[in-house]
Amino acid sequence: MKLHANAPFGPKGRLTMVRRVTEQGWSLTEAAEAAGVSERTCSKWVGRYRAEGEAGLEDRSSAPRSQERTLAPAMIRSKARSVSGSRSAKCK
């Protein structure tokens, strides 16, 4: 996955930051400041590391996992038929 323009660092940089907190006794504030990220971001990465290990530090997609359907497929087909039918009636 490509790093986006605003990403301060990749998985290796995250691991360094996380290890400062978990192994070297740095506070979240100190580690975040040294890494150039917010304390909230540092906390997020530390939490992911504790839950998933190094795999939790990999880049993730920001795209939604799924999209809620507002109409059932049958309703969509029905609407499409009614719209196309009304257009042909107006064109005559």
Buried (B, 14 or more C-beta within 10 A) or exposed (E): EEEEEEEEBEBEBBBBBBBBBEEEEBEBEBBBBEBEBEBEBBBBBBEBBEEEEEEBBEEEEEEEEEEEEEEEEEEEEEEEEEEEEEEEEEEE
